[in-house]
Amino acid sequence: ELSQELSNLEEHVVRSSNWLGTLQSTLVKVSKGDLLLRQAEVAMDLLAGSGHMLEVQFDGETGFGSAVTQSFYVEVSMALQDREMNRQLPLWVEDDGSSCTPYLLSRRGLLIRPLPEGALREAACQRFRFLGRLMGHALRDGFIAPLPLTEEFFSLVLGHSLGRKHLPRPGAGVAGELLGALAKFAEHISHGQKEGRGDAWCQEEAARPDFTSRFLASDPGSAGIDSKVEETESLGQQLSLDDYLKLLGVSFLETGLSGASLRPGGENIPVTLDNLDEFLDQVTTFWFDTGIRAQVDAFRAGLNEILPVQCLAAFRPAELRQMFCGEDRVEWDERALLKHLRPAGGLSGGSQLFTHLVSVLLEMDQANRARFLDFVSSCPRLPPGGIANFHLDVFPDPQTGSRKGFPRSRACANQLYLPPYSSKEELRERLFEAMHCSVGHHEQKMRDA
């Protein structure tokens, strides 16, 4: 059985288009848990300027190789999204709190949290320099750091300017959604003025009692993170812009409701129709320039230690996001699965076990597709290019003749081993249990029932 699996690994190496021969690498041992981020920072310091590949082994586990190293990038990416850590050291704009998970989760992705000058921003810059190093190593060595960064993040890294249209809009699931609603209203006023409408029309628009339905409620999921917004919407009130601003007490603050002051005494300066454009200009400058420039520069500096930043200019922000973070959604159909899942070890495309697997994968929702990918490749995202750049070898499990065993994987070689289940339902049940209980699955410690 062992010789068969060694043969399978050798065949994988021979067929791999990424096999380059012997490369120098540095093996680092890290611990999962609270110490992971600090140990990862030390690892990046050790590798600085060496040109070595990073190999990782977790304390208390015997597994090593590419799957474990990919798992390291996944674990660090999750730690960087930790909700409590982000409150202590703000890297990202807070989400709306609708998720019960310990990790930040917004529909739009992670936005850099703008910070005023001070010790907190200096600490954030150190973390962003580490992030640049981390993502540089991952990309150079052929791994993915599945951090859900926005395209705007990479636009900033490329030196592009962002404007009002990039502020969080109602439904984005992050703090600051009110800013996008106000930007949308200001755009409406601007269009009217270009059509020759005067101050009287502007005042009438600000006094119209349907501001909330036109600029907030029309967008799905428009509840903001601030409790005042939620309370107002729960009352079902139709308010004008003037009334809405007064009711919430919108002032010259980071989100209009909370956060850093945009100017001296900003918390005491109410936002009105007359100063709305000034407020939005200062918000946009803080969110996309003065409040985040130092963090972006730190990320670029860390990345430049590994890869020349100027090389990124050849790519669009969306392409960079895929290259560094992987595909955002896990998309596949039957044709793609039949092409990129390769039956081996006696299985064929017509084998009942193989066809059951394809059927189960097609029926999975996004969350379970991500878990399946993590189970078989140690990364919950597809590589850049999607399913076209992914493959999986599917074997009958040589270690069990019982249908009661669990599926197991060799994630370093993208190999899945399946016991001889007699039905699709049995395969689904066992596969889902293996996927959901597969922490440290590269250890090959899945129990048999």
N, C-alpha and C positions, 0 to 999 in steps of 0.2 A: 504494500500500500504506500509506504514512504517513497519507494523508488518510483512509483507511478506519479506521485505528486511532484517529485523532483523533476521528472521528465516533463510534466506539464509546465513547470516554471521555466525550464530550459527552452521549451518551444515558445513560450511567451517572449523570452528575451530575443530569440532569433527573429521573431515576427515583428518586434517593436521597432517602429520608425525612429524612436528617440534614443536608441542605444548608441552610445558614443565611445564606450570603452572605459578605461580606468580614469576616474577624476578624483582629485583630492577633496576630502570632506572632513568636517569636524563633527564628532559625535557629542551631543549634549544631553544630559539627563535632567529632566524637569519633573515637577510635581503638579498634578492636577489640583485645582482648588485655589485658595486665596493667594498662594505664592506664585501662581503661574505667570502673571504679568511681570512681576519683578524679575523672575528668573528668565523670562523671554527677553527682557531689556538687557540683562547681563549677557545673554547669548549673543544678542546683536552687537554688543560692545566687543565681545571676544572675536567675532568674525570681521570686525571693521578692518577694511583694507587688505584682508587675507585672500580674497577671491575664492575661498573654499565654499563648497556646498554645505548646507546644514543638514545633519541627520539627527533625529531626535529619538530618545527612548524615555518612556515614562517610568518614574520610580514605582517599584512594586510590580512591574510588568516585564515580561521577557521579550515581547515583540519588538521588532525594529524593521527598518526598511522604509520604502517610499510611502506605504499606507500609513505608518505611524507618523511620519513627518507631515503628511497631509492632514492627519488628525490633529497634530499640533497647531497648524494654521487655523483649523476649524475651532479648536478650543480657545485660542487667543482671540479670534474674531468674536466669539461669543462673550468672552470676558470684557472686551472693549464695548459691548452693548449693555453691560450690566446696569440696571436702572439705579441701584443704590450707589454704585461707584460713580456714575455720571452726575449724581447730585453732589458728591464730594468734590469731584474734579470735572467740571462741565466741559465735555468735548462736543456733545451733540445737543441740538434743540430737543427739549423734552417732547414725548408723545402726549396724546390726549388722555392717557391713563385708562383707556377702555379695555386694554389687554390685562389679563391676570398673570401674565408671565413675568418672571424677574428681569426680562430683557426688553429694551426699547423696541417698539414695533409700530412703525407708521406706514401708511399706505404709500407714501411718496419715497421713503428711504431716509437715510441719515443726513441731516444738514448740520454744518459746523455751527456751534453755538457762538454767537458774537459776544466778546468779552471786553470790558474796558481795560485800560492799562493797569497793571498791578501784579502782585505775586501769583494770583490765580491764573492769569493769562500766561505768565512765565512757566508755571507748572504744566499748563495745557500744551504749551509749545514743546516742552520736552517730550511729552507723550506723542505729539504729532511727528516729531523727528523720529522717534522709535517706530511709529506706524509707517513712515516713508521707508525706513530700512527694512522693516518686516515685509512690506508688499514688494519691495525691490528684490529681496531674496526669493520670495515666492515666485514671482514672475520669471526671474532669471533661471531658477532651478526647475521650472515646469510645474509649479503648484498653483493653487488658487487660495486666496484669502477671502472667504465668502462673507465679507462685510457688506451690508446692503447700502452702499454709498449711492448718492444721487448723481445724475449726469452733471448737475450744477457743480458738484465737488470737483469733478475733473475739468470742467470749464474753467474754474478758478485756478486749478493747477496749471492749465495751459496759458493762463494770463488773460483770459477773456473777461470782459466786463459784464456784470449782471445788473438788471434793472428791476423796476416795480413788478413786472410780469412774473418774476421769479419768487416773489414773496409767497409765503404759504397761503393757499386759498381755502375757503370753506370746504371741508371734506378731506383735507390732506392728512388729518389725524395727528397734527403737531401743534405745539403752542404757536401763537402768532397768526392764526387763521383770520382773525379780525383785520389784520393788516392787508391781506389779499382782498377782502371784501371792500375795504376803504379804497384800495387802489383801483378796484373795478368801478366803484362809484366815481372816483376822480376822473377815470378814463371816459366815463359816460358824460360827465360835465365838460370835459375837454372837447369831445366830439360836438357837443351842442354849441360850444363857443366858436368852433371852426365853421359851423354852419350859420354863424351870425347871431346867435342867441345871446342876450345880454344878461346883466346882473339880476334883473327881476326874475328871469327864467331860472337861473341858478338857485335863487332863494326859494322859489316855488318847488324845485326838485328836492331841495334839502328838507322842505316842510311836508312833502308827500308822505302820507301815513303808511306806505307800503315798502319802506326801505328794507325791512327784514325779509319779506317774501321775495323781493327782487334781487337782493344781493347776498342773502344768507340762506334762507330756506329753500331757494331754488336749487342749491347744490346739495347732493346727498351727503349725509353724515356731517352736517355743518356745525355741530356742537363743538365749541372750542374747549380748551383745557381749563379755562377760567370758570370758576363756579358761578360767577355773575352771568356769564353768557348762557350757561346751562339753565340757570334759574329763569332768565328772561324767556328763553325758548319754551320752557315747560309751561309757562303761563299762556302760551299761544297768542301773545300780544303782537299786534301790527303797529309798528312804530316808525316814525320818521327818522331821518338821519340825526336831526337836532336832538330829538328826544332820546334816541338810542345812545348817543355820545354822552348826554347828561346822565342818563340812568346808570350807565356802566362807569362813569367817571373816567373816560378815556383821556389820557394826558401824554406828555412827551416822554414816554418810557419805551423800553425795548420792544414790548409787544402791544403797547398802548394801554395795557392793564397792569403790567408788572415788569420786573427786570431793571436793567441799568437805565439811568437817566440819559437821555439823548443830548441834554444841555444842562448847564447849571440851573438847579431849581426846577427841572423838567417835570417832576412829579406834581408840581403846583400850577402847571400851565395846561389848562384844558384845551383839548382839540375841538375846533369849530370848523364850519365851512370856510371861514376866512383864512385860517392858517393850515387847512388840510394839506395843501400842496407842500408847504414848508415842512410839516410833520412827515409826510411820505418821503420827501427828499432826504431828511435826516435819518429816517428809519432805513432807507435803502443804502445810504452810505455806511451806516453802522453794521447792518447785516451782511453786506457784500464787499466792504472795503476796510474801514478803520477797525472794525471789531473782529475781523477774521484774517486780515492780511498777515499778521505775525504767525498764526497757526499754519497758513498755507505755505509761507516761506519756510517754516520749519519742516513741513512734510517734504517739500521740494528738496531741501538740503539733505534730509535723510535718504531720500530716494536717489539723489545724485551721487551718494557714496557707493551705490551699487550699480546704477544704470545712468548714462548721460541723459539728463532731463530733456535736453534739446531734441532727442530722438522721438519724444512723445508728440512733437508738433506735427508729425506725419499722420496722426490719427485724430478722429473725431471723438468728442467726449463719450458718446455711446459705445464706441469701439474700445476705448480705454476701460470703461466700466466692465465690459465683457472680458477683456484680457486679464484684468486684475482680480475681478470679483466673481467671474463666471456668469452663466446665463441666469437671468432673474426668475424665469419660469421653467418648469420641467415639462417640455412638450415632446410627445411622441405619438405615433400612430402605429397600426399593425405592420404596415410596410417597412417603417423605419426599424421597428423592433426585430422583425425577421431578418433584416439586413445586418444589424449591429449586435444582436445576440447570436453567438456562435455555438451550436450544439457540439459537444466533444465527448471523448471517452466512451463512445458507443451510442450516444444519443444522436438522433437525426432530426431534421426539421419536421418530420412527420410523427415523431415519438409523442405519445400521449402526455408524458410528463412535461415535455418542452411546450407543447401547444397549450397545456393548462397554465404554465407560467406566463406565456404571452397574454393569455386572456385575463389573468389576474392583474398584470401590470397595466393593461388597457383600462381596467375598471377603477384603478387607484385615483384618489383625488391628489391635489398638489402636495398636501402635507405628507401623505404616505409615499408619494413618488420621491420626495426629498429624503425621507427616512430610508427608502430602499437604496437610493444612490449612496447614502452615507454607509449603509451596511456593506455594500459591495465595493466601494471605492474610497471610503473614509472622507468623502466630501458630499454635502447635501445638494450641490449644484452641478449642472452639466458644465463641461469645459467650454471655452469660447468656441462658437460655431455650433453649439448645441449637440443633439444626438448624433450628428454626422461625424463628430470627433470623439465619440465614445464607443467603446466595445465591451462586451462581457462574454467570457467563455463559460458555458453551462455544462457541468459534468454530473453524472450520477455519483452519489456519494459512495466511495469505496470502503468507508469505515463503518457503514451500517447497512444491514440487510432488512432493517425494521422500518415499517412505515411510520413508527411513532417518533423517530428521531427528528431533530430540527435541521433546517437548512443552515449551512455555514459558508463562510466566504474566506478567500485569500485576497484581501483588498489590495495588497501590493502588486498583484498580477491581474486584478479584475476577473476573478474566478469565483463562480458560485457552484456549490455542491448541494444536490438535492437528493434526499432519500426517495425511495420508490413509492410515492403516494398514489393511491388508487383513484382519487377524485380531485377535481379542482377545489372543492370546498375544503378538503383536508389540507391541500397545499396552501391555500390562502390562510387558513387558521394558523398553521405552523410557521409560515413565512412572516405573518404579521407579528406573532409572538417573538420570533427571533429578531425582527427589526426593532421592536420596542424594548428589547432586553439586551441589546448588543453592545453596551458600553464595554470597551476593551475587547471587541470581537476578534481583533487580530491576535488575541491570546489563544484562540481556538479552544475556549472553555465552555462552549454551549453544552448544556447537559442534555442527556436523552431522558425522555419521560418513561 
